[in-house]
Amino acid sequence: MRITNELLDEAAAKSSFSGVVTVDVGDSREVERCYGFAHRALKVPATAGTRFAVASGSKAFTALAILRLAEQGLLELGDPVRPVLGADLPLIDDAVTFEHLLTHTSGIGDYLDEEADWEASDYVLPVPVHTLAETEAFVPVIDGYPQAFPPGERFAYCNGGYVVLALLAERVGGRGFQEQVEQDICDRAGLSATRFLRSDELPGDAALGYLYESGDRTNVLHLPVRGTGDGGIYTTAADLHTFWQALTAGRIVSEATVAEMTRPRHDVPAENKRYGLGLWLHRTEPVLIIEGYDAGVSFRSTHDPRTRTTLTVAGNTSEGAWPLIFTLAPYFD
């Protein structure tokens, strides 16, 4: 499949897409297309340098924070998490391990169950969003959900599990989760634009997230004011290509750890993909995927380490990127 401007323009027009599409191969950018506005009211156009929120795309960074702690000998993936949690989150089964949480097999109850009747524009958080700036503040939000099934029984995508991982990273690592990610992963990989930004004080190069295809209503009242383990980091298309190359070259964690991270652990037919540790995997090829969907966010970045090719679609509406994502998915088949 050849990606042309005409193909992209047609798909973008059908969905009123706002955002960027890039294809990077090695050290060369082969495709770059920008649509719509990073700030609608001020008519600020989206550009290739715009920072976009990537929602659950952040889970790869959470997994890497845990894997770095494992490489430092501060935890083992098979360790139960209860000793670190102590009396907090008592409904989490004592047998749940770090690996269960990383692979979405913990069976813990999820504060945001994506299998339920849920829309991205819903107000789902039970506390004022401005209180959710630090990971410890999420404990009351994810507490009180009974164990759904025994740990290790099956795969069930769990946002709450990655919030728990962020909490664990803080307690094991002795530093704030966002600080760990930014210093130990972003800075290590050379990701100068990738940060956990506050939605109520976004810099001028960051896109606002919009709930609908038209109008100026943003997602600022729908999401935590600052992201944590299950989502919320902001990045650019260039940083994403840099991230993939740093990861696969062993510059964030060792090549042996990367091999474990990218080893398929579960087939997920409903998503037409497989899952490793914090990464989605192509159903048949050694291709790596991160993606995110939330209020004002639609995103996927796909990387083929064999050719050092990265395809990124980053949008600042809830639904707009998906027609492009699905149109371009055969590029890696």
C-alpha positions in Angstrom: 0.0 0.0 0.0 1.3 3.4 -0.9 0.3 6.4 1.3 -0.4 9.4 -0.9 -1.6 12.9 0.0 -4.8 12.2 -2.0 -5.5 9.1 0.1 -5.0 11.0 3.4 -7.0 14.1 2.3 -9.9 12.0 1.3 -10.0 10.0 4.6 -9.4 13.2 6.6 -12.3 15.0 4.9 -14.7 12.2 5.7 -14.1 12.4 9.4 -13.4 16.1 9.7 -10.0 15.0 11.0 -7.9 17.5 13.1 -4.4 16.5 13.7 -1.2 15.2 12.0 -0.2 12.2 10.0 3.4 11.3 9.5 5.5 8.5 8.1 9.2 8.4 9.2 11.6 5.9 7.7 15.0 5.8 9.4 16.3 9.4 9.4 13.9 10.6 6.8 10.3 11.9 7.0 8.5 10.4 4.0 5.0 11.7 4.6 3.7 14.7 6.6 0.1 16.0 6.5 -1.5 18.4 8.9 -5.2 19.2 9.3 -7.5 21.4 11.3 -6.6 23.5 14.4 -4.7 22.9 17.6 -6.8 25.8 19.0 -10.1 26.4 17.2 -11.1 29.6 18.7 -7.8 31.3 18.0 -7.5 29.5 14.6 -4.0 28.1 15.5 -3.3 25.4 12.9 -2.1 21.9 13.8 1.5 21.5 12.7 4.0 18.7 12.6 5.5 20.1 15.8 2.2 20.3 17.7 2.1 18.3 21.0 -0.9 16.0 21.2 -2.2 14.0 24.1 -2.1 10.3 23.4 -4.3 8.9 26.1 -3.6 5.2 26.6 -0.5 5.5 24.3 1.0 6.5 27.7 0.8 2.9 29.0 4.0 2.0 27.1 5.8 4.6 29.2 4.3 3.2 32.4 5.4 -0.3 31.5 8.9 1.1 30.8 9.0 2.8 34.2 8.3 -0.6 35.9 10.7 -2.4 33.7 13.5 0.0 34.5 12.8 -0.6 38.2 13.0 -4.3 37.6 16.4 -3.9 35.8 17.6 -2.0 38.8 16.8 -4.9 41.0 14.1 -3.0 42.9 11.3 -5.4 42.0 10.7 -8.6 40.0 7.7 -8.9 37.6 6.5 -12.0 39.4 6.4 -10.2 42.8 3.0 -9.7 44.4 2.0 -6.1 44.7 0.2 -6.3 48.0 3.4 -5.7 50.1 3.9 -2.4 48.3 0.2 -1.4 48.5 -0.1 -2.2 52.2 -3.5 -1.4 53.4 -4.5 0.6 50.3 -6.8 -0.9 47.7 -7.8 -3.9 49.8 -10.1 -5.4 47.1 -7.0 -6.2 44.9 -6.3 -9.9 45.3 -3.2 -10.8 47.3 -2.0 -12.9 44.3 -1.9 -10.0 41.8 1.7 -9.4 40.5 3.4 -6.7 38.6 3.3 -8.9 35.5 -0.5 -9.4 35.9 -1.0 -5.7 35.9 1.3 -5.1 32.9 -0.4 -7.8 30.8 -4.0 -6.8 31.7 -4.5 -10.2 33.4 -4.8 -9.0 37.0 -8.6 -9.4 37.1 -8.9 -6.3 39.3 -12.1 -4.2 39.1 -11.7 -1.3 36.7 -12.7 2.3 37.5 -13.2 2.9 33.7 -14.6 -0.2 32.2 -14.3 0.2 28.4 -16.6 -2.8 27.9 -19.5 -0.9 29.6 -21.8 1.5 27.9 -19.3 4.4 27.8 -18.9 7.4 25.6 -15.7 9.5 25.4 -17.8 12.7 26.1 -19.2 11.2 29.4 -18.2 12.8 32.7 -16.8 9.6 34.3 -14.6 10.8 37.1 -16.2 10.8 40.6 -14.0 13.6 42.0 -13.2 17.1 40.7 -10.6 16.7 37.9 -8.4 19.5 39.3 -7.7 17.3 42.3 -6.1 14.6 40.1 -2.6 16.1 39.6 -0.6 13.5 41.5 -0.8 9.7 41.4 -1.7 9.3 45.1 -4.8 11.4 44.5 -6.1 8.6 42.3 -6.3 6.0 45.2 -9.9 6.9 46.1 -10.9 6.9 42.5 -9.7 3.3 41.8 -10.7 2.0 45.2 -13.8 0.0 45.9 -14.0 -2.1 42.8 -14.2 -5.9 43.5 -11.9 -8.4 41.9 -13.6 -9.4 38.6 -11.8 -12.7 38.1 -8.8 -14.6 39.6 -5.4 -13.2 38.6 -3.9 -14.7 35.5 -7.2 -16.3 34.3 -7.5 -14.2 31.1 -6.8 -10.9 29.3 -9.1 -8.0 30.2 -8.0 -4.5 29.3 -7.8 -2.6 32.5 -7.1 1.1 32.9 -7.1 0.9 36.6 -4.3 -1.6 36.6 -2.0 1.0 35.0 -2.9 3.6 37.6 -1.9 1.0 40.2 1.4 0.5 38.3 2.1 4.2 38.5 1.4 4.1 42.2 3.7 1.2 42.6 6.4 2.9 40.6 6.3 5.9 42.9 6.5 3.8 46.1 9.2 1.4 44.8 11.2 4.1 43.0 10.9 6.8 45.7 10.0 9.6 43.2 6.9 10.9 41.6 5.7 8.8 38.7 5.6 11.6 36.2 9.1 12.6 37.3 10.3 9.0 36.8 8.9 8.8 33.3 10.2 12.2 32.2 13.7 11.7 33.6 14.3 8.0 33.1 12.5 7.4 29.9 11.8 10.6 28.0 15.2 12.3 28.7 17.0 9.0 28.3 15.5 8.5 24.9 15.9 12.2 23.8 12.2 13.1 23.8 12.4 16.8 24.5 8.7 17.5 23.8 7.2 14.5 25.7 5.8 15.5 29.1 2.8 15.1 31.4 1.3 18.6 30.8 -1.5 20.1 32.9 -4.6 20.6 30.8 -5.3 23.9 32.6 -2.0 25.5 31.6 -1.0 24.0 28.3 1.9 25.6 26.5 1.3 27.3 23.1 2.6 24.3 21.1 0.1 21.8 22.7 -3.3 21.0 21.1 -6.5 21.4 23.0 -8.7 18.3 22.9 -12.2 18.8 21.5 -15.2 16.6 22.2 -16.9 17.0 18.9 -16.1 17.6 15.2 -17.3 21.2 15.5 -17.6 23.8 18.3 -15.1 24.9 20.9 -16.0 22.6 23.9 -12.8 21.0 25.1 -12.1 18.0 27.3 -10.7 20.0 30.2 -13.5 18.9 32.6 -13.5 15.3 31.4 -10.0 14.1 32.2 -7.6 14.4 35.1 -5.8 17.7 35.1 -2.5 15.8 34.8 -2.1 12.3 33.5 -0.8 9.3 35.3 -0.2 5.6 34.6 -3.2 4.9 32.3 -2.9 7.9 30.1 -2.3 11.6 29.7 1.2 12.2 28.3 1.7 14.7 25.5 4.1 14.2 22.6 4.9 15.0 19.0 5.2 12.9 15.9 8.9 13.4 15.8 9.3 12.4 19.4 7.3 9.2 18.8 9.7 8.1 16.0 12.6 8.9 18.2 10.9 6.9 21.0 10.5 3.8 18.9 14.1 3.9 17.6 15.5 4.4 21.1 13.3 1.6 22.5 14.2 -1.0 19.8 17.9 -0.1 20.0 18.0 -0.8 23.7 18.6 2.7 24.8 15.7 2.9 27.3 15.8 -0.6 28.7 18.1 -3.4 27.7 17.6 -5.4 24.5 16.7 -8.4 26.6 14.0 -6.4 28.4 12.7 -5.1 25.0 12.5 -8.7 23.8 10.3 -9.6 26.9 8.2 -6.4 26.4 7.5 -7.3 22.8 7.0 -11.0 23.3 3.3 -11.8 22.4 1.5 -13.0 25.6 -2.1 -12.8 24.5 -4.1 -12.9 21.4 -6.9 -10.3 21.5 -9.3 -11.1 18.6 -11.6 -8.3 19.5 -8.8 -5.8 18.7 -7.3 -7.9 15.9 -4.0 -7.6 17.7 -1.8 -9.3 20.3 -0.4 -7.9 23.6 3.0 -7.8 25.2 4.0 -5.7 28.2 2.4 -2.3 27.7 2.5 -2.6 23.9 0.0 -3.8 21.4 1.5 -6.1 18.7 0.5 -6.7 15.1 -1.6 -9.9 14.8 1.1 -11.7 12.6 4.1 -9.4 12.1 6.8 -8.1 14.5 5.2 -4.6 14.4 4.7 -2.6 17.5 1.6 -0.4 18.3 0.5 2.2 20.9 -2.8 3.8 20.7 -5.3 5.9 22.7 -8.9 6.9 22.7 -10.5 9.3 25.2 -12.4 12.6 25.4 -10.6 14.8 22.8 -8.0 12.2 21.9 -7.7 9.7 19.0 -4.3 8.3 18.3 -2.1 5.5 17.0 1.6 5.1 16.4 2.8 2.0 14.7 6.5 1.0 14.2 8.2 -1.7 12.2 11.7 -2.2 13.6 12.8 -4.2 10.5 12.6 -1.1 8.3 12.7 1.6 11.1 9.3 2.9 9.8 6.9 4.8 12.1 3.4 5.7 11.1 1.7 8.1 13.5 -1.8 9.5 13.4 -2.5 12.0 16.2 -5.8 13.8 16.5 -7.4 16.2 19.0 -10.9 15.0 18.7 -12.5 11.9 20.2 -13.3 10.2 16.9 -11.6 12.0 14.1 -8.4 9.9 13.8 -10.0 6.5 13.5 -11.0 6.6 9.8 -7.5 7.5 8.9 -6.0 4.9 11.3 -8.2 2.1 9.8 -7.5 3.3 6.2 -3.7 3.2 6.9 -3.6 -0.1 8.9 -3.0 -2.2 5.8 0.3 -0.3 5.3 1.9 -2.8 7.7 0.1 -6.0 6.4 
